[in-house]
């Protein structure tokens, strides 16, 4: 079944994680709406200070935003609860990051894989790696998931995921901060759901070996450790 079927009313909801992505979130939302024309698009805006919420609304998204930052996992949990509360409730939910821009249009294979029953949770692996540091946080994520549920992953922290609504409910609330994807993977596998990864040609805002990049990855590693210890 193609994206048109998944995007029928009540079929698909897309939830976009964003913090200070005013320059890219609008393009991301428009790409999603173009690929899934009947889907409801939500943006989980983690108290951005640069006009992210306004850009998302102008592009046609519903925005879930609270007055102070709650981290990725917390804000995406709130948006997911909002998406699941509408009538008719979505059958499939697509999660993605707000910095994908036009490449968000290439997420259709994830939704199609879940529609076809190939897996309960479909995860995108980036075909091309851009930026990054020395891989310490990523190696920890691989190890943590393998240790907690025995799963070998190619893209353990990818935020681009499609899953059935019942799988989403089983993995809420998400782990705090950047630990969201590790927690979701472990919780889904432990609950007996199947996960499959798909290599897609996606683009995002990469962090390099700068002070800002290293601080970002230090925050990731902290949240990864918290998600691991909580499980």
N, C-alpha and C positions, 0 to 999 in steps of 0.2 A: 504494500500500500504506500502511496506516495505522500508528499507533504500536504497535498490538497486535502486528502482524507483525514490526516492527522490534525489539520488546521480547521476542521469543521467546528461549528459552535459546540462547546462542551467537550471537544476532543483534545485540544492542546492548550496549555498555558506555558508561556516562556517567562522566566524570571532572570533578570539581569543584575549582577552584583556590580555596584559602582561606588567609588569614592573619588571625588575630584577628577571626573572624567568628562567635563563639559565639552571638550574638543572632540570627543570620539563617541560618546554615548548616543547622541542623536543618530549618527550613521549606523551604529549597531542596531538600534531600535528599528530604523527604517529597513535595514537588511532583513531583520526577522519578520517584519510585517509584510515585506515583499515575498518572502519565501513561504510564510504561513499566514495568508491573508485573513483567515477567520479566527486566528488564535488571539487570545488576550495576552498582551505583553505588560509585564510588571517590572519596574525598576526598584531594586532595594538600594536606596541612596543612604549611605552611612554618614549622615550629617556633613555632606560636602559643603565647602565654602566658596566654590567657584561657579555656581550656576548649573550644576549637574542636573538637579531636579527640574529646573525650568527647561533645559535642553531636551530632557527626556519627555516631558509633557508635550512640548511643541512637536515632537516626533510621533506622538500618539500613544505614549505609554501611561499606565497608571503608576503612580509613585508611592512607595511606602517609605516614610522618612520620620525619624524621631529626632528630638532636640539635641541629643549628644551622641557621639560615636559609640556604637555597640560592637564593633568589629564585624568582620565578614559573616561569621557563623551566626551571630545574634541577629543581625539585620536580615540575612537571608531566611532565617527561621521565621521571622515576623512576616516577611513577604510571602513565604510558602504557605503559612497559615491563612493569610488573606486570599491567596489564589485558590486554596482548597475549600474556602467557605462560600464561594459563589455558586449560584445555581444556573445551569447545570454544572456540576463539578467536572473538572478536566479528567480525562482518562490517562493522559500522559503529560508529564511536565518536563520541559527543557530548561536546564540551568546553564548560564554562561556568564562570562565576564564582560564588563562594559567597554573594554578597550579593544574588542575584536574588530570594530569598524565594519566595513563592507564584507569582510571574510565571514561574518556571522551567517551570511546566506549559505555557507557551505556546511552548515550543521544538519541539514536534512537527513543524511545517512544515519545519524544517531536515532532520530525519531522513527525512521523507517525500520531500523533493526528491532526496536522495541515493538513496533506495530506488527512485524512479521513473527514475533515470538522467538527471535534468535537469542535474546537475553532479557533479563528483567531490568538491568542497568547497563546502559551503553556509555562508554567514556571515550572522548577524543584524545588521541595522541597527536601532537603537532608533528607534521611531516618534516618541518625544518626548525632546527633549534637556533634561536637568536638570543644573544646576550647570556646572562647567567654568571655565576661565580665559580667556585671550585667544586661545587656539587655536594657539599657536606650535608646541607638540609635535604637535598633530594635523596642522597644515599640513606639518610636516616629514615625518610618516609618509606622507601622500599623495604628496609629492614623491619620497621615497625609493623607494617601491614603483614609481611611474611610471618613475623613472630606471633602476631595476634590472631591471625585467621588462616595462615598457610597459603595465601594467594601471592603468586608472582605477578608483578605489574610492570608495565612499560611506562605508564604515565600516572603515578600514584597521586599527584597533587593537581591534576588537570581539573579545572572548574567547569569544563564543557561536558555536560552529562544529560542524558535523557533517561527517564525512568517512569514506570507506571505509578499512578497515584497511590496505590497501596504500598508500594516500596517506599515512596516518599514519606508517607505517614509513619512507617516502621522505623525510619531513620531520623525523625524529628524528636526533640530539637537537635539541631546540628551542634557539633563541637564548637567551642568558642574560637573566634578569630580565624586564623589561617589553618587551624586544625580541622576545619569543616570537612574537607575531602577525605582525609585519613579516617576520621570518625565515621563518615557515611559509608565508606568502603567496608570497613570492618563490621559495622553494624548490619549492613545488608547481607554480607557473606555469612555472618554468624546466624542470621535469621533464615538462611536457606535460599536466598535469592542468587541468581546467576549474574555475573559481570563479564562483559566482553569489551575489549578495546578496539578502536578503529582509527587508523592513521588518516588524518585529514589535513588538507592544505590551508591552515589557519594562520592569521597574523595577530600579534598583540604588541602592547608596549613592553619591551624587554628592559630589564634592569641590568646594568653592566657592572664592571669591577670598579665602581666609584664608592665614595663614602655613603651616599644615599642607598646604593645598591646593597652594600654590605649590611647596613642598618636594617634594610627591608628583610634580608635573608636571616638576620639574627632574630628578628621578630617572628619570622616563619618558624625557625627552629624551636623557639620557645613555645609557640602554640602547638607545634607537632609533638613536642615532649609532653605537654599537658594532656593532649588528646590520647597519647599512648598510656600515660599513667592512669588516666581516668578509666581505661578499659583493661 
